[in-house]
Amino acid sequence: MTTLNKISDNQGARKSRIRVGRGIGSTKGKTGGRGVKGQTSRSGVAIKGYEGGQMPIHMRLPKRGFKNLFRLDYNVINLDQLQKAVDDGKFAAGSKVDVATLVSVGILRRAKDGVRLLARGELKAKLALEVAGTSEAAKAAVEKAGGSVTVIAAKVAAAE
């Protein structure tokens, strides 16, 4: 049995660093393995993607796809999360639930461009939900439990 004071790394897992600049006999003295003169022989150099004046590969390769500046980013919440919150007493059955409520009770971390309601799980509590979007199955499940779903307009995303 291994005890806490006998734990160690596997052989070769840790490699000792090379001590540079300790005389020319060490093979890493004088210039310390950096060559002679030039930008990379000096400290503070980070040349990422630089290829000596040749067009870098990330610029040579074709670009694909499309980035929509106006795309909205929704929080996604499922029925089982709502039911768990009701069971935990975060909000009462029959109460109005919107983005601000979900953030204040800690179900969502931050309000993005709105909330989309999806149908995973089962909802037994009657809730009045205000969301930016919902699936048909989720809406049907909430109404079956005696609640209501109001779809409100989401925030319009500003071009970045």
Secondary structure per residue as TSV (DSSP state, phi and psi in degrees):
chain	resnum	aa	ss	phi	psi
A	1	M	-	360.0	134.9
A	2	T	-	-90.0	128.9
A	3	T	-	-100.0	164.6
A	4	L	G	-59.9	-30.9
A	5	N	G	-82.4	-1.6
A	6	K	G	-110.2	3.3
A	7	I	-	-73.7	133.0
A	8	S	-	-148.7	163.4
A	9	D	-	-69.5	159.7
A	10	N	-	-66.0	155.4
A	11	Q	T	-61.3	126.1
A	12	G	T	87.2	-0.6
A	13	A	S	-72.1	-32.8
A	14	R	S	-112.7	127.6
A	15	K	-	-111.1	132.0
A	16	S	-	-73.9	145.8
A	17	R	-	-72.1	156.9
A	18	I	-	-83.4	125.4
A	19	R	-	-83.4	112.2
A	20	V	-	-96.9	158.9
A	21	G	-	70.5	47.8
A	22	R	S	-125.7	42.3
A	23	G	-	97.8	154.9
A	24	I	G	-69.8	-20.3
A	25	G	G	-71.0	-17.9
A	26	S	G	-83.8	-4.8
A	27	T	S	68.2	-6.6
A	28	K	S	-125.1	26.8
A	29	G	S	-91.8	-172.1
A	30	K	T	52.5	-86.0
A	31	T	T	-92.0	-7.9
A	32	G	T	66.7	32.4
A	33	G	T	80.4	7.3
A	34	R	S	-97.4	1.1
A	35	G	-	82.0	-160.4
A	36	V	S	-120.4	130.4
A	37	K	S	52.5	-175.9
A	38	G	S	87.9	170.2
A	39	Q	G	-60.5	-45.5
A	40	T	G	-77.1	-6.8
A	41	S	G	-81.6	-12.7
A	42	R	S	-102.5	160.1
A	43	S	S	-77.2	158.7
A	44	G	S	80.9	26.1
A	45	V	-	-106.0	130.4
A	46	A	-	-140.6	95.0
A	47	I	-	-103.6	86.1
A	48	K	S	-89.7	124.0
A	49	G	S	79.9	5.0
A	50	Y	-	-84.7	132.7
A	51	E	B	-124.0	42.6
A	52	G	T	66.3	32.0
A	53	G	T	94.9	-21.4
A	54	Q	B	-67.5	148.8
A	55	M	-	-61.2	121.1
A	56	P	-	-61.0	151.3
A	57	I	H	-62.4	-32.8
A	58	H	H	-69.6	-18.6
A	59	M	H	-93.0	-24.2
A	60	R	H	-78.1	-31.1
A	61	L	S	-75.5	146.4
A	62	P	-	-70.1	145.9
A	63	K	-	-91.5	145.3
A	64	R	-	-129.5	153.8
A	65	G	-	92.3	-172.2
A	66	F	-	-149.0	132.9
A	67	K	-	-110.0	113.1
A	68	N	-	-81.0	116.2
A	69	L	T	-69.8	-21.3
A	70	F	T	-100.5	9.9
A	71	R	-	-66.2	138.1
A	72	L	-	-95.0	142.8
A	73	D	-	-110.4	111.8
A	74	Y	-	-100.9	147.6
A	75	N	E	-78.6	142.8
A	76	V	E	-112.2	131.7
A	77	I	E	-133.5	141.8
A	78	N	E	-109.4	162.9
A	79	L	H	-61.2	-38.3
A	80	D	H	-65.3	-31.1
A	81	Q	H	-67.5	-40.6
A	82	L	H	-64.4	-43.2
A	83	Q	H	-64.8	-39.3
A	84	K	H	-63.9	-39.3
A	85	A	H	-64.9	-38.7
A	86	V	H	-66.5	-44.1
A	87	D	H	-61.9	-36.0
A	88	D	T	-80.1	-5.9
A	89	G	T	80.2	20.0
A	90	K	S	-71.3	-36.2
A	91	F	S	-146.9	152.5
A	92	A	-	-80.0	152.6
A	93	A	T	-64.0	138.5
A	94	G	T	92.7	-5.9
A	95	S	-	-83.6	163.8
A	96	K	E	-85.2	130.8
A	97	V	E	-121.4	121.1
A	98	D	-	-133.5	-172.1
A	99	V	H	-60.7	-45.0
A	100	A	H	-60.8	-39.5
A	101	T	H	-64.3	-44.8
A	102	L	H	-64.2	-36.2
A	103	V	H	-71.7	-42.2
A	104	S	H	-66.8	-33.0
A	105	V	T	-87.4	-5.4
A	106	G	T	91.7	12.7
A	107	I	S	-76.4	-40.7
A	108	L	S	-107.7	147.3
A	109	R	S	-79.2	-43.6
A	110	R	S	-150.3	154.1
A	111	A	-	-82.1	116.5
A	112	K	-	-88.6	-119.2
A	113	D	S	-97.4	12.9
A	114	G	-	133.4	-178.9
A	115	V	E	-120.0	135.7
A	116	R	E	-108.0	131.6
A	117	L	E	-98.3	126.5
A	118	L	E	-118.7	166.1
A	119	A	-	-99.2	18.0
A	120	R	-	-69.5	134.9
A	121	G	S	87.7	-168.0
A	122	E	-	-131.9	140.7
A	123	L	-	-114.5	124.2
A	124	K	-	-105.8	-23.1
A	125	A	S	-83.9	148.8
A	126	K	-	-85.8	118.4
A	127	L	-	-132.9	146.9
A	128	A	E	-103.3	104.5
A	129	L	E	-99.8	138.9
A	130	E	E	-118.4	110.3
A	131	V	E	-131.9	162.7
A	132	A	S	-82.0	-20.9
A	133	G	E	-166.9	157.7
A	134	T	E	-152.3	154.4
A	135	S	-	-85.2	156.6
A	136	E	H	-60.7	-40.2
A	137	A	H	-65.1	-39.5
A	138	A	H	-67.2	-42.7
A	139	K	H	-61.2	-44.1
A	140	A	H	-62.8	-39.8
A	141	A	H	-67.1	-39.1
A	142	V	H	-67.8	-43.7
A	143	E	H	-67.8	-31.3
A	144	K	H	-66.3	-34.0
A	145	A	T	-79.3	-3.1
A	146	G	T	97.8	3.8
A	147	G	-	-93.6	-172.4
A	148	S	E	-138.5	152.2
A	149	V	E	-122.9	121.9
A	150	T	E	-110.4	124.6
A	151	V	E	-94.1	115.9
A	152	I	-	-102.8	159.7
A	153	A	-	-70.0	134.9
A	154	A	-	-79.0	161.8
A	155	K	-	-62.8	146.2
A	156	V	-	-86.5	126.3
A	157	A	-	-74.0	135.5
A	158	A	-	-87.1	143.5
A	159	A	-	-66.4	132.5
A	160	E	-	-87.1	360.0
